[in-house]
Amino acid sequence: MMGGFIKRYPMPLTFLGLFGAMWLVQVFLLPPAAQRAVVAWASTNLANLGVDPVGTMIASAFVAEGSQGALLVVAALGLFPVARRFGNVRAIVLVAVSHVAGTLISQGIAFVRLEAGLLSDSVRTISDVGPSYVLCAALVAAVLYGHGRVRRLLAFGAWAALLPFLFEGLPSLEVAAVGHLVAMLSGALVGGLLLLFERRGGPVAAAIEAAEARAVHAVQEVQDSLKPNPAPSEA
């Protein structure tokens, strides 16, 4: 039973596992100074994006400054329904596109405002980590497109509970608030496009299905490799 669950949901389980592992490292292995250094290194600010945009955007999704337990619960409420509805590969596409869009647009607006003299130079090195863009996209997609009334209601409840915090600072175009809004809109848009491809079929849908099949096969191979070899029978 557990093997079937892992095989069905490798994407959300991997995300939760990596985020949880990073949480344990931050809390139990790193002193406060090292924790701050990790946050500064993973922050998707203008300084880091100018040096290593891809690595920074990946790392930032698995590092948080607090409330990791609550974020894990919210992640589960969003990611599992999305993976169930679209499949694991499509779910990765949805949250990845939303995370990248939220980061680039929010930081792009900050850069424009900086160049216009509306922000101080300190905006280049602000702290900006956490999986919130991923969660925003997943929750919105789960509410709009998920299967099952209970799953959709749980996702909506989590989204509604976070709403006051997600949009805090939006009138003044603060980076996090803008990113949250963009990630939500991206989750809704990408989810709609995935449904369209799903209904129309064609080469894109076939390519995604083939990628999902390969991913499932890879998970099965990992599971098989972890099983103990049967003991040799005695003659």
C-alpha positions as CSV (number, residue, x, y, z in Angstrom):
1,M,0.0,0.0,0.0
2,M,2.8,2.4,0.9
3,G,4.7,1.6,-2.2
4,G,1.6,2.4,-4.3
5,F,1.2,5.7,-2.6
6,I,4.9,6.6,-3.2
7,K,4.6,5.5,-6.8
8,R,1.5,7.7,-7.3
9,Y,2.7,10.8,-5.6
10,P,6.5,11.1,-6.1
11,M,6.4,14.9,-6.8
12,P,4.7,16.1,-3.6
13,L,6.5,13.5,-1.5
14,T,9.8,14.6,-2.8
15,F,9.1,18.3,-2.3
16,L,7.9,17.7,1.3
17,G,10.8,15.5,2.0
18,L,13.4,18.0,0.8
19,F,11.7,20.9,2.5
20,G,11.4,18.9,5.7
21,A,15.0,17.8,5.6
22,M,16.2,21.4,5.1
23,W,14.0,22.4,8.0
24,L,15.8,19.8,10.2
25,V,19.2,21.0,9.1
26,Q,18.4,24.6,9.8
27,V,16.9,23.9,13.2
28,F,19.2,21.2,14.6
29,L,22.5,21.4,12.8
30,L,23.1,25.1,12.0
31,P,23.9,27.8,14.5
32,P,22.0,31.1,14.1
33,A,24.8,32.8,12.1
34,A,24.9,29.9,9.7
35,Q,21.1,29.9,9.4
36,R,21.2,33.6,8.4
37,A,24.0,32.8,5.9
38,V,21.8,30.1,4.3
39,V,18.8,32.4,4.0
40,A,21.0,35.1,2.5
41,W,22.5,32.6,0.0
42,A,19.1,31.2,-1.1
43,S,17.2,34.5,-1.3
44,T,15.8,35.3,-4.7
45,N,16.9,39.0,-4.5
46,L,18.5,41.0,-7.3
47,A,22.0,40.4,-6.1
48,N,21.7,36.6,-6.2
49,L,19.6,36.4,-9.3
50,G,22.3,38.3,-11.1
51,V,24.9,35.7,-10.2
52,D,23.0,32.3,-10.2
53,P,19.4,32.7,-11.2
54,V,18.6,29.0,-11.7
55,G,20.3,27.8,-8.5
56,T,18.9,30.6,-6.4
57,M,15.3,30.0,-7.5
58,I,15.6,26.2,-6.8
59,A,17.2,26.7,-3.4
60,S,14.8,29.4,-2.3
61,A,11.8,27.0,-2.5
62,F,13.3,24.7,0.1
63,V,14.6,27.3,2.6
64,A,12.3,29.2,5.0
65,E,12.8,31.6,7.9
66,G,10.1,30.2,10.1
67,S,6.7,28.5,10.3
68,Q,8.1,25.4,8.4
69,G,5.6,23.1,10.1
70,A,2.6,25.1,8.9
71,L,4.1,25.4,5.4
72,L,4.5,21.6,5.3
73,V,0.8,21.2,6.0
74,V,-0.2,23.8,3.5
75,A,2.1,22.3,0.9
76,A,0.4,18.9,1.4
77,L,-3.1,20.4,1.0
78,G,-2.0,22.0,-2.3
79,L,0.4,19.6,-3.9
80,F,-1.3,16.3,-3.5
81,P,-4.6,17.4,-5.1
82,V,-2.7,19.0,-8.0
83,A,-0.6,15.9,-8.6
84,R,-3.8,13.8,-8.4
85,R,-5.6,16.0,-10.9
86,F,-2.8,16.7,-13.5
87,G,-0.2,14.0,-12.8
88,N,3.3,14.5,-11.3
89,V,5.0,15.9,-14.4
90,R,2.3,18.4,-15.1
91,A,2.2,19.4,-11.4
92,I,5.9,20.1,-11.6
93,V,5.4,22.3,-14.6
94,L,2.6,24.2,-12.9
95,V,4.4,25.0,-9.7
96,A,7.8,25.6,-11.4
97,V,6.4,28.1,-14.0
98,S,4.5,29.9,-11.2
99,H,7.5,30.0,-8.9
100,V,9.7,31.4,-11.7
101,A,7.0,33.9,-12.9
102,G,6.4,35.1,-9.3
103,T,10.1,35.6,-8.7
104,L,11.0,37.3,-12.0
105,I,8.0,39.6,-12.2
106,S,8.2,40.7,-8.5
107,Q,12.0,41.3,-8.7
108,G,11.7,42.9,-12.1
109,I,9.3,45.4,-10.7
110,A,11.7,46.0,-7.8
111,F,14.5,46.6,-10.3
112,V,12.5,49.1,-12.3
113,R,11.5,51.0,-9.2
114,L,15.1,50.9,-8.0
115,E,16.4,52.4,-11.2
116,A,13.7,55.0,-11.1
117,G,14.9,56.1,-7.6
118,L,11.8,54.9,-5.8
119,L,13.6,52.3,-3.7
120,S,16.9,52.3,-1.8
121,D,19.8,50.1,-2.9
122,S,19.2,47.7,0.0
123,V,16.4,46.1,-2.0
124,R,19.2,44.3,-3.9
125,T,19.9,42.1,-0.9
126,I,16.5,41.6,0.8
127,S,15.7,38.3,2.3
128,D,13.3,36.4,0.1
129,V,13.0,32.7,0.7
130,G,10.3,30.1,1.1
131,P,7.9,27.9,-0.9
132,S,5.1,30.4,-0.8
133,Y,5.0,31.0,-4.5
134,V,4.8,27.2,-5.1
135,L,2.1,26.9,-2.4
136,C,0.1,29.8,-3.8
137,A,0.0,28.3,-7.3
138,A,-0.8,24.8,-6.0
139,L,-3.6,26.0,-3.7
140,V,-5.3,28.0,-6.4
141,A,-5.0,25.2,-8.9
142,A,-6.3,22.7,-6.4
143,V,-9.4,24.9,-5.7
144,L,-10.1,25.6,-9.3
145,Y,-9.4,22.2,-10.9
146,G,-9.0,19.6,-8.2
147,H,-11.0,16.4,-7.8
148,G,-13.2,16.0,-4.8
149,R,-15.2,18.6,-2.8
150,V,-13.3,17.9,0.5
151,R,-9.9,18.3,-1.1
152,R,-11.0,21.6,-2.8
153,L,-12.5,22.9,0.4
154,L,-9.4,22.1,2.4
155,A,-7.2,23.9,-0.2
156,F,-9.6,26.8,-0.2
157,G,-9.5,27.0,3.6
158,A,-5.7,27.0,3.6
159,W,-5.6,29.7,0.9
160,A,-8.2,31.9,2.7
161,A,-6.3,31.6,6.0
162,L,-3.1,32.7,4.4
163,L,-4.7,35.5,2.3
164,P,-4.2,38.4,4.7
165,F,-0.5,37.6,4.9
166,L,0.1,36.8,1.3
167,F,-1.2,40.2,0.1
168,E,0.3,42.3,2.8
169,G,2.1,45.1,1.2
170,L,0.5,44.7,-2.2
171,P,-0.6,48.4,-2.5
172,S,3.0,49.5,-2.1
173,L,4.2,46.8,-4.6
174,E,6.3,44.9,-2.0
175,V,8.2,42.0,-3.6
176,A,6.6,39.1,-1.7
177,A,3.0,40.4,-2.2
178,V,3.5,40.9,-5.9
179,G,5.1,37.5,-6.2
180,H,2.2,35.8,-4.4
181,L,-0.3,37.5,-6.7
182,V,1.6,36.5,-9.9
183,A,2.1,32.9,-8.6
184,M,-1.7,32.6,-8.0
185,L,-2.6,33.9,-11.5
186,S,0.1,31.7,-13.0
187,G,-1.3,28.6,-11.2
188,A,-4.8,29.4,-12.5
189,L,-3.5,30.0,-16.0
190,V,-1.2,27.1,-16.3
191,G,-3.8,24.8,-14.8
192,G,-6.3,25.9,-17.4
193,L,-3.8,25.4,-20.2
194,L,-3.0,21.9,-18.9
195,L,-6.7,21.1,-19.0
196,L,-6.9,22.4,-22.6
197,F,-4.0,20.2,-23.7
198,E,-5.5,17.3,-21.9
199,R,-8.8,17.6,-23.7
200,R,-7.3,18.3,-27.1
201,G,-4.5,15.7,-26.9
202,G,-1.8,16.0,-29.5
203,P,2.0,15.9,-29.3
204,V,2.3,18.1,-26.2
205,A,0.0,15.9,-24.2
206,A,1.7,12.7,-25.6
207,A,5.1,14.1,-24.6
208,I,3.9,14.9,-21.0
209,E,2.3,11.4,-20.7
210,A,5.5,9.8,-21.8
211,A,7.5,11.8,-19.3
212,E,5.1,10.8,-16.6
213,A,5.5,7.1,-17.6
214,R,9.3,7.4,-17.4
215,A,9.0,9.1,-14.0
216,V,6.8,6.3,-12.7
217,H,9.2,3.7,-14.1
218,A,12.1,5.4,-12.4
219,V,10.3,5.4,-9.0
220,Q,9.5,1.7,-9.4
221,E,13.2,1.0,-10.1
222,V,14.2,2.9,-7.0
223,Q,11.7,1.0,-4.9
224,D,12.9,-2.3,-6.3
225,S,16.5,-1.4,-5.6
226,L,15.6,-0.8,-1.9
227,K,14.0,-4.2,-1.4
228,P,16.2,-6.7,0.3
229,N,17.4,-9.6,-1.8
230,P,15.8,-12.9,-0.9
231,A,18.0,-15.2,1.2
232,P,19.5,-18.1,-0.8
233,S,17.8,-21.4,-0.2
234,E,19.7,-24.2,1.4
235,A,20.6,-27.2,-0.6
